[in-house]
């Protein structure tokens, strides 16, 4: 995931958290330990793009990972200026 997102967005911040352990036994848990993730990404590529479109861009960059190998991805996508305001 990190490689795909880095190539697509040249982020200034990228963190990928494996949340699968929190979902053990829930829907989508295939026992692999790689079913649920959170992505925190900060990139100038998201400037002027709505929150929904940012999420769509991240999902598109991940290709077949989401929905086939990974059940769920929570996405927190921002531009550098937004994270400094929080």
Short mmCIF file of the C-alpha atoms (twelve columns), coordinates in Angstrom:
data_MODEL
# 
_entry.id   MODEL 
# 
loop_
_atom_site.group_PDB 
_atom_site.id 
_atom_site.type_symbol 
_atom_site.label_atom_id 
_atom_site.label_alt_id 
_atom_site.label_comp_id 
_atom_site.label_asym_id 
_atom_site.label_seq_id 
_atom_site.Cartn_x 
_atom_site.Cartn_y 
_atom_site.Cartn_z 
_atom_site.pdbx_PDB_model_num 
ATOM 1  C CA . UNK A 1  0.000   0.000   0.000  1 
ATOM 2  C CA . UNK A 2  2.733   2.437   0.959  1 
ATOM 3  C CA . UNK A 3  4.550   1.990   -2.342 1 
ATOM 4  C CA . UNK A 4  1.402   2.502   -4.423 1 
ATOM 5  C CA . UNK A 5  0.350   5.598   -2.477 1 
ATOM 6  C CA . UNK A 6  3.837   7.109   -2.544 1 
ATOM 7  C CA . UNK A 7  4.042   6.666   -6.309 1 
ATOM 8  C CA . UNK A 8  0.573   8.128   -6.861 1 
ATOM 9  C CA . UNK A 9  0.658   11.114  -4.501 1 
ATOM 10 C CA . UNK A 10 4.247   11.895  -3.395 1 
ATOM 11 C CA . UNK A 11 2.928   12.454  0.141  1 
ATOM 12 C CA . UNK A 12 4.705   14.546  2.763  1 
ATOM 13 C CA . UNK A 13 3.128   12.243  5.357  1 
ATOM 14 C CA . UNK A 14 1.987   8.664   4.938  1 
ATOM 15 C CA . UNK A 15 1.052   6.247   7.678  1 
ATOM 16 C CA . UNK A 16 -0.625  2.894   7.154  1 
ATOM 17 C CA . UNK A 17 -2.001  1.217   10.257 1 
ATOM 18 C CA . UNK A 18 -3.047  -2.428  10.311 1 
ATOM 19 C CA . UNK A 19 -6.282  -2.467  12.326 1 
ATOM 20 C CA . UNK A 20 -7.060  -6.117  11.595 1 
ATOM 21 C CA . UNK A 21 -6.566  -7.225  15.195 1 
ATOM 22 C CA . UNK A 22 -9.434  -4.974  16.265 1 
ATOM 23 C CA . UNK A 23 -11.743 -6.759  13.830 1 
ATOM 24 C CA . UNK A 24 -10.903 -10.387 14.616 1 
ATOM 25 C CA . UNK A 25 -14.024 -12.475 14.134 1 
ATOM 26 C CA . UNK A 26 -15.956 -9.645  12.462 1 
ATOM 27 C CA . UNK A 27 -17.198 -9.500  8.882  1 
ATOM 28 C CA . UNK A 28 -14.337 -9.405  6.430  1 
ATOM 29 C CA . UNK A 29 -11.801 -10.951 8.807  1 
ATOM 30 C CA . UNK A 30 -10.288 -13.756 6.763  1 
ATOM 31 C CA . UNK A 31 -7.765  -14.720 9.428  1 
ATOM 32 C CA . UNK A 32 -4.812  -13.371 7.428  1 
ATOM 33 C CA . UNK A 33 -4.238  -10.461 9.795  1 
ATOM 34 C CA . UNK A 34 -4.450  -8.089  6.831  1 
ATOM 35 C CA . UNK A 35 -8.141  -7.282  6.429  1 
ATOM 36 C CA . UNK A 36 -8.641  -3.792  7.902  1 
ATOM 37 C CA . UNK A 37 -6.376  -0.752  7.565  1 
ATOM 38 C CA . UNK A 38 -6.293  2.983   8.263  1 
ATOM 39 C CA . UNK A 39 -4.412  5.244   5.854  1 
ATOM 40 C CA . UNK A 40 -3.335  8.734   6.913  1 
ATOM 41 C CA . UNK A 41 -1.994  10.589  3.902  1 
ATOM 42 C CA . UNK A 42 -1.026  14.213  3.427  1 
ATOM 43 C CA . UNK A 43 -0.224  15.437  -0.059 1 
ATOM 44 C CA . UNK A 44 -0.353  18.594  -2.140 1 
ATOM 45 C CA . UNK A 45 -2.024  16.426  -4.788 1 
ATOM 46 C CA . UNK A 46 -5.278  16.777  -2.820 1 
ATOM 47 C CA . UNK A 47 -5.360  20.578  -3.099 1 
ATOM 48 C CA . UNK A 48 -8.773  21.754  -4.301 1 
ATOM 49 C CA . UNK A 49 -10.195 18.229  -4.183 1 
ATOM 50 C CA . UNK A 50 -13.242 17.332  -2.078 1 
ATOM 51 C CA . UNK A 51 -12.967 14.835  0.768  1 
ATOM 52 C CA . UNK A 52 -15.009 12.280  -1.168 1 
ATOM 53 C CA . UNK A 53 -12.879 12.648  -4.287 1 
ATOM 54 C CA . UNK A 54 -9.696  12.272  -2.213 1 
ATOM 55 C CA . UNK A 55 -10.995 8.982   -0.866 1 
ATOM 56 C CA . UNK A 56 -11.885 7.831   -4.371 1 
ATOM 57 C CA . UNK A 57 -8.392  8.745   -5.587 1 
ATOM 58 C CA . UNK A 58 -6.753  6.767   -2.773 1 
ATOM 59 C CA . UNK A 59 -8.959  3.722   -3.445 1 
ATOM 60 C CA . UNK A 60 -8.164  3.964   -7.171 1 
ATOM 61 C CA . UNK A 61 -4.428  4.149   -6.443 1 
ATOM 62 C CA . UNK A 62 -4.685  0.978   -4.343 1 
ATOM 63 C CA . UNK A 63 -6.160  -0.904  -7.292 1 
ATOM 64 C CA . UNK A 64 -7.397  -4.419  -6.608 1 
ATOM 65 C CA . UNK A 65 -6.117  -4.467  -3.020 1 
ATOM 66 C CA . UNK A 66 -9.362  -3.038  -1.655 1 
ATOM 67 C CA . UNK A 67 -12.274 -5.400  -2.039 1 
ATOM 68 C CA . UNK A 68 -10.154 -8.412  -2.917 1 
ATOM 69 C CA . UNK A 69 -7.231  -8.729  -0.519 1 
ATOM 70 C CA . UNK A 70 -8.345  -6.089  1.995  1 
ATOM 71 C CA . UNK A 71 -11.881 -5.834  3.379  1 
ATOM 72 C CA . UNK A 72 -11.836 -2.218  4.635  1 
ATOM 73 C CA . UNK A 73 -9.683  0.907   4.504  1 
ATOM 74 C CA . UNK A 74 -10.367 4.027   6.562  1 
ATOM 75 C CA . UNK A 75 -8.850  7.033   4.788  1 
ATOM 76 C CA . UNK A 76 -7.783  10.354  6.282  1 
ATOM 77 C CA . UNK A 77 -6.511  12.388  3.320  1 
ATOM 78 C CA . UNK A 78 -5.438  16.011  3.654  1 
ATOM 79 C CA . UNK A 79 -3.227  18.689  2.172  1 
ATOM 80 C CA . UNK A 80 -0.314  20.007  4.252  1 
ATOM 81 C CA . UNK A 81 -2.100  23.275  5.109  1 
ATOM 82 C CA . UNK A 82 -5.106  21.437  6.573  1 
ATOM 83 C CA . UNK A 83 -3.135  19.372  9.049  1 
ATOM 84 C CA . UNK A 84 -1.474  22.484  10.488 1 
ATOM 85 C CA . UNK A 85 -4.898  23.986  11.198 1 
ATOM 86 C CA . UNK A 86 -6.055  21.023  13.287 1 
# 
